[in-house]
């Protein structure tokens, strides 16, 4: 969402990102790769707290393009 690299690496040395359902499961979103994005922890929390429609649209566009 923010376009920045992961903010830190985990114990395994890999960039730390969190998986987010673009359309939440509780709202009927599918549990498949087309509805999942990797977000930094700050953006992930932002999505759950604010859920701004502009951000949802941005994530849907990114997911559809495969980026």
ROTI-477418 format. One record per residue: chain; x, z, y negated of N, C-alpha, C, O, CB in turn. Coordinates in pm, 1 decimal, always signed. Each point is the difference from the previous one (the first is absolute). Glycine has a CB too. Example, Ala and Ser with C-alpha at 12.3 -4.5 7.8 and 13.67 -1.06 7.14 Angstrom:
2
{atom A,{+1319.0,+780.0,+569.0},{-89.0,+0.0,-119.0},{+90.0,+0.0,-120.0},{+103.6,+66.5,+1.9},{-292.8,+58.1,+115.4}}
{atom A,{+154.2,-196.6,-222.3},{+82.0,+6.0,-119.0},{-77.0,+73.0,-109.0},{+50.9,+16.9,-110.8},{+67.5,-231.4,+173.6}}
! end
This chain:
67
{atom A,{+83.7,+0.0,+119.8},{-83.7,+0.0,-119.8},{+87.3,+0.0,-125.0},{-24.1,-76.6,-93.3},{-158.0,+198.6,+217.8}}
{atom A,{+283.6,-35.9,-126.0},{+85.6,+7.9,-118.8},{+110.4,-105.3,+2.2},{+57.2,-32.1,-104.2},{-105.8,+276.5,+91.0}}
{atom A,{+79.0,-298.4,+131.6},{+102.4,-102.2,+10.7},{+142.7,+52.5,+2.1},{+95.1,-78.2,+2.6},{-252.2,-68.5,-116.1}}
{atom A,{+172.7,+277.9,+112.4},{+133.5,+59.8,+2.2},{+42.9,+27.9,+143.7},{-84.3,+9.9,+89.1},{+44.4,+92.4,-315.9}}
{atom A,{+170.6,-89.8,+249.6},{+46.1,+35.3,+134.5},{-49.8,+139.9,+38.3},{-38.5,+79.5,-85.7},{+243.2,-225.8,+55.3}}
{atom A,{-202.9,+173.9,+159.9},{-39.6,+133.5,+47.2},{+81.4,+105.7,-75.2},{+118.5,-21.2,-25.9},{-178.9,-70.8,+256.2}}
{atom A,{-0.6,+204.6,-265.5},{+67.4,+99.5,-84.2},{+111.6,+76.6,+70.4},{+87.1,+56.4,-66.2},{-299.1,-35.6,-55.5}}
{atom A,{+210.5,-17.9,+254.1},{+104.8,+69.4,+74.8},{-2.0,-48.6,+144.0},{-91.9,-70.1,+42.3},{+75.2,+273.2,-192.8}}
{atom A,{+119.5,-164.6,+224.8},{+5.2,-35.8,+141.1},{-29.0,+123.1,+83.8},{+26.4,+112.9,-41.4},{+139.8,-296.7,-5.3}}
{atom A,{-220.8,+160.5,+165.1},{-29.1,+109.5,+91.6},{+125.4,+41.4,+75.8},{+108.5,-53.3,-22.9},{-344.6,-28.1,+45.2}}
{atom A,{+219.3,+177.6,+68.5},{+111.5,+47.8,+81.5},{+60.2,-112.1,+84.2},{+116.7,+6.6,+38.6},{-222.7,+219.5,-32.4}}
{atom A,{+27.0,-327.9,+22.0},{+47.7,-112.8,+80.2},{+72.2,-105.5,-83.7},{+46.0,-100.8,+53.6},{-234.5,+142.3,+102.8}}
{atom A,{+198.8,-18.6,-288.1},{+67.8,-93.6,-88.5},{-86.5,-115.9,-45.9},{+45.9,-85.3,-76.0},{+160.7,+148.1,+189.6}}
{atom A,{-332.0,-66.9,-68.1},{-90.9,-107.9,-37.4},{-75.6,+36.2,-128.1},{-28.7,+117.2,-24.4},{+5.0,-182.9,+267.3}}
{atom A,{-8.3,-34.9,-324.5},{-78.9,+27.2,-121.7},{-131.7,+67.2,+36.7},{-66.9,-40.1,+95.2},{+171.5,-158.1,-210.8}}
{atom A,{-141.1,+300.9,+39.0},{-123.7,+73.2,+27.1},{-116.0,-61.1,-77.2},{-1.5,-0.8,-123.1},{+133.2,+210.5,+163.8}}
{atom A,{-228.0,-260.4,+33.7},{-124.5,-51.7,-55.7},{-114.9,+55.5,+83.3},{+20.7,+46.0,+112.3},{+92.8,-258.5,-197.5}}
{atom A,{-232.7,+208.1,+31.0},{-118.2,+48.7,+70.8},{-99.2,-114.8,+18.1},{-14.1,-85.9,-87.1},{+47.3,+318.8,-7.7}}
{atom A,{-101.1,-232.9,+208.6},{-97.8,-104.7,+29.5},{-134.5,+37.7,-62.4},{-44.6,+114.3,+9.8},{+164.8,-173.2,+206.5}}
{atom A,{-183.3,-38.4,-279.7},{-127.5,+23.0,-68.8},{-99.7,-107.9,+40.6},{+33.8,-118.2,+5.0},{+85.0,+227.3,-200.0}}
{atom A,{-242.4,-67.1,+224.2},{-109.4,-94.8,+24.6},{-55.1,-43.4,-135.5},{-44.3,+83.6,-78.8},{-14.0,+23.8,+304.4}}
{atom A,{+60.9,-236.6,-252.7},{-48.1,-50.1,-129.0},{-148.3,+33.4,-15.9},{-40.1,+58.9,-100.3},{+211.6,-245.9,+104.1}}
{atom A,{-252.1,+149.8,+94.1},{-139.8,+41.1,+3.5},{-5.4,+115.3,+100.4},{+23.2,-21.3,+119.0},{-116.0,-214.7,-179.0}}
{atom A,{+62.7,+357.1,+14.2},{+2.6,+115.9,+89.0},{-87.7,-17.5,+124.8},{-104.9,-64.4,-3.6},{+148.2,+204.5,-197.3}}
{atom A,{+2.7,-81.2,+309.8},{-76.6,-5.2,+124.4},{-140.1,+55.1,-20.2},{-96.8,-54.1,+53.3},{+308.3,+76.8,+77.4}}
{atom A,{-222.3,+85.7,-208.4},{-131.8,+62.0,-21.4},{-95.2,-89.7,-78.4},{-120.7,+23.8,-2.8},{+232.1,+198.0,+8.2}}
{atom A,{-55.6,-326.1,-69.5},{-83.0,-96.6,-73.0},{-16.8,-129.4,+79.4},{-44.3,-101.4,-53.8},{+122.7,+200.4,-163.2}}
{atom A,{-42.6,-94.7,+345.4},{-17.1,-116.1,+86.3},{+117.7,-94.2,+6.4},{-10.1,-108.3,+57.7},{-224.0,+127.8,-107.7}}
{atom A,{+346.2,+20.3,-8.6},{+119.4,-83.9,+5.8},{+55.0,-6.4,+141.3},{-7.1,+98.1,+74.0},{+58.9,-39.6,-310.9}}
{atom A,{+2.8,-172.7,+274.6},{+55.5,-13.4,+135.0},{+133.1,+72.2,+14.9},{+73.3,+18.7,-97.2},{-188.9,-237.6,+117.3}}
{atom A,{+145.7,+259.0,+102.3},{+127.1,+65.0,+29.0},{+93.0,-105.6,+58.4},{+40.1,+8.0,+116.2},{-151.1,+219.1,-76.2}}
{atom A,{+144.7,-326.3,-122.6},{+89.1,-106.7,+45.1},{+99.8,-34.8,-110.1},{-13.3,+44.2,-114.1},{-167.5,-134.6,+265.4}}
{atom A,{+280.2,+10.9,-115.0},{+110.3,-30.6,-91.4},{-45.0,-62.4,-132.1},{+64.9,+20.8,-102.5},{+76.8,-50.9,+302.2}}
{atom A,{-250.2,-45.0,-199.2},{-47.2,-62.6,-122.8},{-56.4,+96.8,-102.0},{-20.9,-35.9,-115.9},{-25.4,-161.2,+250.5}}
{atom A,{+21.3,+321.1,-91.2},{-54.9,+101.8,-89.5},{+100.6,+112.5,-25.1},{-36.0,+105.0,-53.2},{-194.0,-160.0,+136.8}}
{atom A,{+355.4,+33.1,-45.5},{+102.5,+102.3,-15.1},{+110.5,-47.0,-93.2},{+39.7,-116.4,+2.5},{-92.0,+201.0,+226.5}}
{atom A,{+101.0,+7.2,-310.7},{+115.2,-26.4,-85.8},{+91.7,+121.6,+4.4},{-44.7,+111.5,+26.6},{-91.2,-265.0,-177.8}}
{atom A,{+264.0,+131.3,+125.0},{+96.8,+109.3,-10.1},{+17.7,+33.1,-147.2},{+30.7,-86.9,-81.6},{+88.7,+16.0,+295.2}}
{atom A,{-139.2,+197.3,-246.1},{+10.3,+45.0,-139.0},{+99.8,+114.3,-11.7},{+20.2,+76.1,+94.6},{-257.6,-146.4,-136.3}}
{atom A,{+299.6,+81.4,-75.2},{+82.1,+118.1,-25.5},{-94.2,+120.5,-5.2},{-119.4,-16.8,-25.0},{+296.8,-118.3,-104.0}}
{atom A,{-126.6,+254.9,+151.9},{-86.9,+118.2,+0.1},{-80.7,+18.2,-128.9},{-115.3,+42.9,+4.5},{+279.0,+61.6,+147.8}}
{atom A,{-103.6,-136.8,-266.7},{-72.7,+15.6,-126.9},{-116.8,-96.5,-9.6},{-109.9,+38.9,-39.7},{+321.0,+36.3,-69.1}}
{atom A,{-188.2,-201.6,+145.2},{-108.0,-98.6,-5.8},{-107.7,+32.1,+103.0},{-118.6,-20.3,-25.7},{+281.3,-153.7,-54.1}}
{atom A,{-121.8,+223.8,+196.2},{-97.9,+35.6,+102.2},{-92.7,+110.1,-52.2},{-121.8,-8.4,+15.5},{+285.3,-56.0,+166.6}}
{atom A,{-106.6,+165.2,-242.6},{-81.6,+108.8,-54.5},{-88.0,-52.6,-112.3},{-116.8,+37.4,-10.2},{+294.0,+131.0,+71.4}}
{atom A,{-121.6,-255.7,-146.3},{-77.4,-58.3,-110.0},{-124.7,-69.5,+53.3},{-108.6,+13.9,-56.2},{+319.4,-44.0,-77.4}}
{atom A,{-194.2,-44.9,+242.7},{-114.1,-70.9,+57.5},{-107.5,+97.7,+46.8},{-118.9,-25.5,-18.9},{+271.7,-160.6,+88.8}}
{atom A,{-112.6,+297.1,-9.5},{-98.2,+95.7,+49.8},{-63.8,+83.1,-110.9},{-115.6,+40.8,+11.6},{+244.0,-32.5,+199.5}}
{atom A,{-54.2,+16.7,-317.7},{-54.0,+82.1,-109.3},{-82.8,-85.1,-96.8},{-110.7,+38.4,-37.9},{+308.2,+116.9,+58.6}}
{atom A,{-143.5,-270.5,-60.3},{-67.5,-81.5,-101.4},{-78.7,-116.8,+58.5},{-110.3,-29.2,-46.2},{+290.1,+93.4,-110.1}}
{atom A,{-125.0,-131.1,+256.7},{-68.3,-113.3,+62.1},{-43.3,-106.9,-99.3},{-111.2,-52.3,+8.5},{+34.9,+207.8,+165.8}}
{atom A,{+164.0,-187.5,-268.0},{-34.2,-97.9,-103.3},{-26.0,-137.0,+61.7},{+78.2,-47.1,+82.7},{+60.1,+174.6,-249.0}}
{atom A,{-247.2,-191.0,+126.5},{-37.0,-129.0,+55.9},{+105.9,-106.4,-27.5},{+19.4,-89.6,+82.1},{-259.1,+151.7,-110.5}}
{atom A,{+307.6,-54.2,-84.4},{+107.6,-95.8,-30.0},{+113.2,+13.7,+101.5},{+58.8,-100.0,+41.2},{-117.8,+107.9,-286.5}}
{atom A,{+89.7,+115.1,+285.6},{+104.1,+23.1,+100.2},{-45.4,-48.5,+137.2},{+78.8,-58.9,+74.1},{+3.4,+256.4,-205.3}}
{atom A,{-207.8,-173.3,+165.3},{-54.5,-47.7,+127.8},{+9.8,-152.1,+5.6},{+41.4,-56.2,+101.5},{-199.1,+254.3,-88.6}}
{atom A,{+119.7,-264.7,-121.7},{+6.4,-146.2,-4.6},{+144.1,-48.9,+14.3},{+25.4,-98.5,+69.5},{-230.2,+95.2,-215.2}}
{atom A,{+297.8,+70.5,+81.4},{+140.8,-37.0,+9.7},{+48.7,+11.8,+144.0},{+70.4,-88.4,+48.9},{-33.8,+164.7,-285.3}}
{atom A,{-73.6,+32.9,+305.2},{+41.7,+18.1,+138.1},{-63.1,-102.7,+92.9},{+65.4,-49.8,+91.7},{-36.9,+291.6,-138.1}}
{atom A,{-155.6,-273.5,+22.9},{-65.6,-102.7,+81.2},{+69.1,-135.0,-16.3},{+19.5,-72.5,+97.6},{-236.8,+195.6,-119.4}}
{atom A,{+254.0,-156.5,-101.1},{+68.4,-126.2,-26.9},{+135.6,-2.4,+69.4},{+36.9,-100.5,+60.7},{-155.6,+81.3,-281.7}}
{atom A,{+193.7,+130.1,+212.3},{+131.2,+6.9,+65.3},{-14.5,-11.8,+151.2},{+77.1,-71.2,+64.3},{+9.3,+214.4,-251.6}}
{atom A,{-184.3,-74.3,+244.2},{-20.8,-3.5,+145.0},{-37.3,-140.5,+45.8},{+44.6,-45.1,+105.5},{-116.7,+285.4,-110.0}}
{atom A,{-9.0,-308.7,-74.1},{-43.6,-135.2,+36.7},{+115.0,-99.9,-6.0},{+3.2,-97.0,+75.6},{-231.3,+150.9,-161.6}}
{atom A,{+323.3,-28.8,-5.3},{+112.0,-92.6,-13.6},{+113.2,+31.5,+97.4},{+92.7,-79.3,+16.5},{-153.4,+50.8,-255.9}}
{atom A,{+52.3,+145.4,+303.8},{+103.9,+39.6,+94.5},{+124.7,+56.4,-63.7},{+102.1,+14.1,+67.2},{-189.4,-185.7,+79.2}}
{atom A,{+82.0,+204.3,-274.8},{+116.9,+57.0,-70.3},{-4.6,+149.1,-0.8},{+89.8,+64.2,-54.5},{-77.3,-264.0,-87.3}}
! end
